[in-house]
């Protein structure tokens, strides 16, 4: 599943919730995850055409990611995490799921 959020003229976000993927996709992702620090990843987002009059399809965004290493990422500041979890700031489904998963792991 994915979702998007935007502030016109200022901000556009696309979230991809891998927790909703099927077993084959998750197994594939988990297989490559330890190799990600050595990977060079090119990715893009395409606007899908539904009818012939919407052709040709267009690329919305692209990115080039190199040497992703989750062990080197900084923790979110408590103020930012509180803001992201506040219901009035949208639906932070990924952050809620991550925190719920971490609480289950720690036994809280």
C-alpha positions in Angstrom: 0.0 0.0 0.0 1.1 3.5 -0.5 -0.2 7.0 0.3 0.7 10.5 -0.5 0.6 13.9 1.2 1.2 17.3 -0.3 1.3 21.0 0.5 0.8 22.7 -2.9 3.9 24.5 -4.0 5.9 23.4 -1.0 5.9 19.7 -0.3 5.0 16.3 -1.7 5.5 13.0 0.1 5.0 9.4 -1.1 4.9 6.7 1.6 5.3 3.0 0.7 4.2 0.7 3.5 6.2 -2.5 3.0 4.3 -4.2 5.8 1.4 -4.7 3.4 3.5 -6.5 0.8 3.0 -10.2 0.2 5.4 -12.9 1.4 7.4 -13.2 -1.8 8.1 -9.4 -2.0 8.9 -9.2 1.7 11.3 -12.2 1.5 13.0 -10.7 -1.5 13.4 -7.4 0.3 14.7 -9.1 3.4 17.2 -11.0 1.3 18.7 -7.8 -0.2 18.4 -5.6 2.9 21.9 -6.7 4.4 23.4 -5.9 1.0 22.0 -2.4 0.7 25.1 -0.6 2.1 27.0 -1.8 -1.0 24.2 -1.0 -3.5 23.6 1.8 -5.9 19.8 2.2 -6.4 18.1 4.1 -9.1 14.4 4.5 -8.6 11.5 6.5 -10.1 7.8 7.2 -9.8 5.7 7.1 -12.9 2.2 8.7 -13.3 0.2 5.8 -14.7 -2.0 6.4 -17.7 -5.5 4.9 -17.4 -6.7 5.8 -21.0 -5.2 6.5 -24.4 -5.8 10.2 -24.0 -3.5 10.2 -20.9 -0.6 8.7 -22.9 2.3 9.0 -22.8 2.9 8.2 -19.2 5.2 10.6 -17.4 7.9 10.3 -14.8 7.1 12.3 -11.7 10.3 11.9 -9.8 13.5 9.9 -9.7 16.2 9.4 -7.2 19.7 7.8 -7.0 20.5 6.2 -3.6 23.9 5.0 -2.7 25.2 3.0 0.2 22.0 2.9 2.4 23.0 1.8 5.9 20.2 1.8 8.4 22.6 1.3 11.2 24.1 4.7 10.6 20.8 6.6 10.6 20.1 9.1 13.4 17.2 8.5 15.7 14.3 10.9 15.4 14.3 13.7 18.0 11.4 13.2 20.5 9.8 16.5 19.5 9.7 15.5 15.8 8.4 12.0 16.6 5.6 13.5 18.8 4.7 15.8 15.9 4.6 13.0 13.4 2.4 10.8 15.7 -0.1 13.6 16.4 -3.4 12.8 14.7 -3.9 16.4 13.6 -0.8 16.1 11.4 -2.1 13.4 9.1 -1.9 9.6 9.2 1.6 8.5 10.1 0.9 4.8 9.5 4.6 3.8 9.0 5.8 5.5 12.2 2.9 4.1 14.3 3.6 0.6 13.0 7.3 0.9 13.7 6.7 2.1 17.3 4.2 -0.7 17.8 6.6 -3.3 16.5 9.4 -1.9 18.7 7.2 -2.0 21.8 6.3 -5.7 21.0 10.0 -6.5 20.7 10.8 -4.9 24.0 7.8 -6.5 25.8 6.0 -3.2 26.8 
